[in-house]
Amino acid sequence: MAKAKAAPAASSGGKSAKKKKWSKGKVKDKAQHAVSLDKATYDRIMKEVPTFKFISQSILIERLKINGSLARVAITHLERDKLIKRIVHHSAQLIYTRTTSQE
């Protein structure tokens, strides 16, 4: 009987018996990217993007604050107009560079 009373007291007492408090972690803010193309964004794409040394979908999303689908459409449009040149065409990642005057 003495053992039965001693066991619960030993397990519940002490510093190590407190429950660990985990930090909630940092929550990243949800990005508010444009989902439709307006005139100002279109002009910016046509002017700035052909001057980038490295062009990919993720670069356009980050720098121009546009949606991923808009970035893909912009890249295909610029390639069709021969303003950018394809380097790598992977299944998911398309990598382009600017066209130089030598070509």
MARKE-562791 format. One record per residue (C-alpha): residue in one letter; x, y, z. Coordinates in steps of 0.001 Angstrom, whole numbers, padded with zeros to 6 digits, always signed. Example, Ala and Ser with C-alpha at 12.3 -4.5 7.8 and 13.67 -1.06 7.14 Angstrom:
<rs>
A+012300-004500+007800
S+013670-001060+007140
</rs>
This chain:
<rs>
M+000000+000000+000000
A+002858+002351+000756
K+004343+001646-002675
A+001069+002477-004444
K+000935+005972-002849
A+004620+006680-003453
A+004584+005886-007184
P+002032+008563-008292
A+003707+011202-006146
A+007098+010517-007666
S+005857+010599-011265
S+003873+013835-010920
G+006389+015867-008938
G+009644+017477-009940
K+010909+019784-012642
S+011088+017157-015392
A+007404+016281-015025
K+006228+019566-016607
K+005020+019320-020173
K+007395+020722-022786
K+006165+023952-024385
W+007005+023932-028083
S+007184+027178-030006
K+004435+027671-032550
G+006955+028505-035280
K+006890+031380-037707
V+004036+031527-040205
K+004900+032859-043648
D+002526+035517-044963
K+000409+034415-047901
A+001620+036079-051079
Q-000799+038418-052835
H+000233+037946-056463
A-001653+039282-059462
V-003844+036717-061199
S-004732+038833-064221
L-002473+040842-066478
D-002973+044594-066596
K-001329+047039-069003
A+001319+048213-066526
T+002429+044665-065689
Y+002490+043682-069370
D+004655+046686-070249
R+006988+045875-067355
I+007318+042252-068516
M+008101+043300-072087
K+010656+045885-070982
E+012454+044303-068013
V+012346+040528-068460
P+014422+040358-071701
T+017240+042103-069803
F+017385+039465-067020
K+020421+037181-067271
F+018536+034232-065747
I+014827+033848-066475
S+012569+031209-064957
Q+008994+030977-063775
S+010016+031395-060137
I+012110+034493-060927
L+009142+036189-062615
I+006842+035289-059720
E+009263+036723-057183
R+010289+039913-058994
L+007048+040878-060747
K+004593+039577-058104
I+002531+037662-060650
N+000820+034277-060546
G+002639+031148-061755
S+000310+030653-064695
L+000878+034266-065800
A+004630+033739-065540
R+004447+030669-067809
V+002351+032551-070375
A+004749+035513-070290
I+007754+033232-070833
T+006170+031475-073823
H+005149+034846-075308
L+008678+036246-074949
E+010204+033095-076457
R+007810+033232-079417
D+008892+036835-080065
K+012550+035693-079796
L+013262+038124-076953
I+014570+035332-074718
K+016441+032097-075475
R+015794+028680-073925
I+018640+027020-072008
V+016951+024075-070277
H+013497+022610-070897
H+012831+020226-068020
S+009368+018799-067360
A+008685+021284-064571
Q+011452+023896-064671
L+011984+026062-067751
I+015191+028103-067762
Y+015843+030916-070208
T+018349+033698-070723
R+018371+036964-072627
T+019184+036947-076314
T+022458+038603-077194
S+023084+040819-080195
Q+025612+038337-081661
E+022897+035776-082461
</rs>
